[in-house]
């Protein structure tokens, strides 16, 4: 069987597929567009993809041999699920494995934004640290504040647990209430989106990307937030209107932001790079050795199950 991987994955992660033909591709800039994906996927029985790979109806029609698309990520809005279903193509993802790593990254961004870690680092490196100052790079306290979690799923709940450890109160907004046991353990209150925006000292995004969440944090939402609030996004970049965020940060309508994802990755709104009150990372939420290796293993498990004709397909979405 021929298995096409759109980017090199951690060494050893695909060991379950030894014996099959595995072709891993590298692109000099970004990932493949539709035409490139069609080109590299010719003759493939399985495709292992990343979030930026456009697995469209056109791609699936042009590569009729594909039996499974294993997404090396939790999200899969880059895949046309209806077209996959119609073509009999199995789609899988990597749920659960990156929960703790992504929650750690969300909190790292929050702490960096709250305590001016990036500007402080630049200040020291530039040789400007000449003496202790009482008013130098003053940050925000987390203890006693409220964190608003948008999307109290696995990752949102993991971030809430960390916030509790820092003495924060937790509120959340979901389309439906979380499990009562989860609410009880976290002391989390379900509130409206407007209430969350208006009362939270930190707004942390953990929702999936869909028609209702695209551009969720735009001008109106940002205007509702406290001037002292911090926005953290480790979900999907397009949940935030970056142009509106640049304006809000520039005018100090909100205090700061921590971003691991961007609206049009890998492009970043140029206005963000000019601001000192935003800290950014290149989509590192799952970037630990153990997590990335396990994600590759999960993709391999799913592909092997499909290609061997197993009745149970792990991590199946479609």
BELNORBEL-V589830 format. One record per residue. N is the residue number from 0. RES is the residue in one small letter. SS is DSSP state (hx for helix, st for strand, lp for the rest). NEAR is the number of other C-alpha atoms within 10 Angstrom. Layout:
BEGIN
N/RES/SS/NEAR  N/RES/SS/NEAR
END
This chain:
BEGIN
0/x/lp/13  1/x/st/18  2/x/st/24  3/x/st/24  4/x/st/23  5/x/lp/23  6/x/lp/17  7/x/lp/11  8/x/lp/18  9/x/lp/15  10/x/lp/9  11/x/lp/12  12/x/lp/17  13/x/lp/21  14/x/hx/12  15/x/hx/15  16/x/hx/18  17/x/lp/11  18/x/lp/9  19/x/lp/11  20/x/st/13  21/x/st/17  22/x/st/16  23/x/st/14  24/x/lp/14  25/x/lp/12  26/x/lp/11  27/x/lp/6  28/x/lp/7  29/x/lp/12  30/x/lp/20  31/x/lp/21  32/x/lp/14  33/x/hx/14  34/x/hx/13  35/x/hx/15  36/x/hx/23  37/x/hx/21  38/x/hx/14  39/x/hx/18  40/x/lp/25  41/x/lp/16  42/x/lp/16  43/x/lp/22  44/x/lp/21  45/x/st/25  46/x/st/26  47/x/st/24  48/x/st/25  49/x/lp/23  50/x/lp/18  51/x/lp/17  52/x/lp/21  53/x/lp/22  54/x/st/25  55/x/lp/19  56/x/hx/17  57/x/hx/14  58/x/hx/23  59/x/hx/22  60/x/hx/14  61/x/hx/16  62/x/lp/19  63/x/lp/16  64/x/lp/16  65/x/lp/25  66/x/lp/21  67/x/st/26  68/x/st/29  69/x/st/28  70/x/st/27  71/x/lp/26  72/x/lp/20  73/x/lp/19  74/x/lp/17  75/x/lp/24  76/x/lp/16  77/x/lp/15  78/x/st/23  79/x/lp/17  80/x/hx/19  81/x/hx/13  82/x/hx/17  83/x/hx/22  84/x/hx/12  85/x/hx/9  86/x/hx/15  87/x/lp/14  88/x/lp/21  89/x/st/21  90/x/st/25  91/x/st/25  92/x/lp/25  93/x/lp/24  94/x/lp/16  95/x/lp/12  96/x/lp/17  97/x/lp/23  98/x/hx/20  99/x/hx/18  100/x/hx/19  101/x/hx/26  102/x/hx/24  103/x/hx/18  104/x/hx/23  105/x/hx/29  106/x/hx/20  107/x/hx/14  108/x/hx/25  109/x/hx/25  110/x/hx/17  111/x/hx/22  112/x/hx/27  113/x/hx/25  114/x/lp/17  115/x/lp/20  116/x/hx/16  117/x/hx/15  118/x/hx/17  119/x/hx/16  120/x/hx/10  121/x/hx/11  122/x/hx/13  123/x/hx/11  124/x/hx/10  125/x/lp/9  126/x/lp/8  127/x/lp/10  128/x/lp/11  129/x/lp/7  130/x/lp/7  131/x/lp/7  132/x/lp/9  133/x/lp/7  134/x/lp/7  135/x/lp/9  136/x/lp/12  137/x/lp/11  138/x/lp/15  139/x/lp/16  140/x/lp/13  141/x/lp/20  142/x/lp/13  143/x/lp/12  144/x/lp/18  145/x/st/21  146/x/st/28  147/x/st/31  148/x/st/31  149/x/st/23  150/x/lp/21  151/x/lp/28  152/x/lp/18  153/x/hx/16  154/x/hx/25  155/x/hx/24  156/x/hx/25  157/x/hx/20  158/x/hx/26  159/x/hx/27  160/x/hx/17  161/x/hx/15  162/x/hx/21  163/x/hx/18  164/x/hx/11  165/x/lp/14  166/x/lp/13  167/x/lp/20  168/x/st/22  169/x/st/25  170/x/st/25  171/x/st/27  172/x/st/23  173/x/lp/16  174/x/lp/11  175/x/lp/9  176/x/lp/14  177/x/lp/19  178/x/lp/10  179/x/hx/11  180/x/hx/9  181/x/hx/14  182/x/hx/18  183/x/hx/11  184/x/hx/10  185/x/hx/18  186/x/lp/15  187/x/lp/22  188/x/st/18  189/x/st/20  190/x/lp/15  191/x/lp/14  192/x/hx/17  193/x/hx/13  194/x/hx/16  195/x/hx/25  196/x/hx/26  197/x/hx/19  198/x/hx/18  199/x/lp/24  200/x/lp/27  201/x/st/29  202/x/st/25  203/x/st/27  204/x/st/24  205/x/lp/25  206/x/lp/21  207/x/lp/19  208/x/lp/18  209/x/lp/12  210/x/lp/9  211/x/lp/9  212/x/lp/14  213/x/lp/17  214/x/lp/19  215/x/lp/17  216/x/st/20  217/x/lp/17  218/x/hx/17  219/x/hx/11  220/x/hx/17  221/x/hx/24  222/x/hx/16  223/x/hx/16  224/x/lp/25  225/x/lp/17  226/x/lp/18  227/x/lp/15  228/x/lp/25  229/x/st/25  230/x/st/28  231/x/st/27  232/x/st/25  233/x/lp/27  234/x/lp/27  235/x/lp/26  236/x/hx/22  237/x/hx/19  238/x/hx/25  239/x/st/26  240/x/lp/18  241/x/hx/23  242/x/hx/15  243/x/hx/18  244/x/hx/24  245/x/hx/20  246/x/hx/16  247/x/hx/20  248/x/hx/22  249/x/hx/19  250/x/lp/11  251/x/lp/14  252/x/lp/18  253/x/lp/23  254/x/lp/24  255/x/st/27  256/x/st/27  257/x/st/26  258/x/st/25  259/x/lp/21  260/x/lp/24  261/x/lp/24  262/x/lp/18  263/x/st/13  264/x/lp/16  265/x/lp/14  266/x/st/9  267/x/lp/16  268/x/lp/16  269/x/hx/11  270/x/hx/14  271/x/hx/21  272/x/hx/13  273/x/lp/11  274/x/lp/13  275/x/lp/15  276/x/lp/22  277/x/st/26  278/x/st/23  279/x/st/21  280/x/lp/14  281/x/lp/13  282/x/lp/19  283/x/lp/15  284/x/lp/21  285/x/lp/21  286/x/lp/15  287/x/lp/13  288/x/hx/9  289/x/hx/13  290/x/hx/18  291/x/hx/20  292/x/hx/17  293/x/hx/19  294/x/hx/26  295/x/hx/23  296/x/hx/22  297/x/hx/25  298/x/hx/28  299/x/hx/22  300/x/hx/19  301/x/hx/25  302/x/hx/29  303/x/hx/21  304/x/hx/16  305/x/hx/21  306/x/hx/15  307/x/lp/8  308/x/lp/10  309/x/lp/11  310/x/lp/8  311/x/lp/10  312/x/lp/18  313/x/lp/18  314/x/lp/19  315/x/st/16  316/x/lp/14  317/x/lp/16
END
